Amino acid sequence: MLRFFVLSLLLCSASAEETQGFHLHDGDTVVFYGDSITNQRLYTVFTETYVLTRFPRMRVNFVHSGWSGDRVTGGFRGPIDLRLDRDVFAYGPTVITIMLGMNDAEYRPYDDGIFNRFANGYRHILDRIKTAAPEARVTLLEPSPYDDVTRPPEFAGGYNAVLLKYGKFVRELGGARELTVADLNAPVVALLKKASAASPKPAETLIPDRVHPSTGVHLVMAEALLRAWGAPSVVSTVEIDGSTGMVTKAENTTIDYIVRQDALEWSQTDQALPMPLETDDEAIRLALRHSDFMRALNREILKVSGLPAGRYSLQIDGEAVGAFDAPEFARGINLSALKTPMSRQAQTVLDLTYRRNHLRFARMMMVDNALKEYHPAKLPAAVDALESLEEEVLSLQRAAALPKPHRYRVELSVPSQKLPRLQ
């Protein structure tokens, strides 16, 4: 006979938004400060998207304030104190990340004088933050690598060895001042080595000019930052005993009902979305293949034990997601690696995040800063309109991140076979 189990609002652990230990809080304003690598708006966009999809009801504002060529002394957008006042403190940040060093070391062998200028300038930045934003939680990012892995170093020891000295200083300074520090160098070097050993020519595209990382490398950099912030790995976990139709575990999700007859069917509403992955991008595929990103940050696990031997189809909302043998279901399937209604929804969030950041950059650099010295009468109205549009896109981002209920079905792929009836 049909067995029907109602598990209304079954939630076996706290939701992701209540996860203890994550660095960001509701109401935070995060300012990413740095040079051209930050100005690429990639590791920053991936970080923002992770927060939106993993904590969809938490309101965090993100400001991307990188600028090409910057050093601890400032750069093309002005000297350091102007940069800090205009591009950091003006936003009232509660969280600030700093990533500098690539330009400061001047692309040459290590030099004490150059290093001391960097060290003194970095201390000055932290002193200014302590004065102007004393409550802000500061995260120091050790500089990402110069690629001396996929191509020979240009001088003895290579430029990345110089950057490692700068990173060591950043790490020790952060420790002395009790600040959070994220290493953006070692994980990328590990990725470059693994990718180069497996696919030498494609690996060269991971940092094509040896300085500016590709999307895949930025994904690994975002992972390093998020892990330093204590980011949870779990999107959701559901474990079902296929022999009884009972849910044995539901983490960060709600199971509203489950039916077991000729197939297993249930309704599930997760508290988060998976991190969207642009797997059409070869650099992203390389990064996923040769890093631990999925294990560390993107676990959307479905496990069904006790199924009779056979191959089973998985459908979500009537859409075929994949076919798996009973042992595969028993081990657990990471849905975040598959094309699902949830991953498509998350991709919309990422797309809107890209677009909001492009809009903000265009407003600042192509309208406001480009025209303000000429004082056109319509400039203030144009800037206000673009700011209002950006706020609307932010609202669209947040709305797109809200999870939805989905209908799951697991059944034998051979139509003539059925799950054994419960006695």
Secondary structure, 3 states (H helix, E strand, C coil): CCEEEEEEEECCCCCHHHCCCCCCCCCCEEEEEECHHHHCCCHHHHHHHHHHHHCCCCCCEEEEEECCCCECCEECCEEHHHHHHHHCHHHCCCEEEEECCCCCCCCCCCCHHHHHHHHHHHHHHHHHHHHHCCCCEEEEEECCCCCCCCCCCCCCCCHHHHHHHHHHHHHHHHHHCCCEEEECCHHHHHHHHHHHHHCHHHHHCCCCCCCCCCHHHHHHHHHHHHHHCCCCCEEEEEEEECCCCEEEEEECEEEEEEEECCCEEEEEEECCCCCCCCCCCHHHHHHHHCCCHHHHHCEEEEEEECCCCCEEEEEECCEEEEEEEHHHHHHCEEHHHCCCHHHHHHHHHHHHHHHHHHHHHHHHHHHHHHHHHHCCCCHHHHHHHHHHHHHHHHHHHHHHCCCCCEEEEEEECCCCCCCCCCC
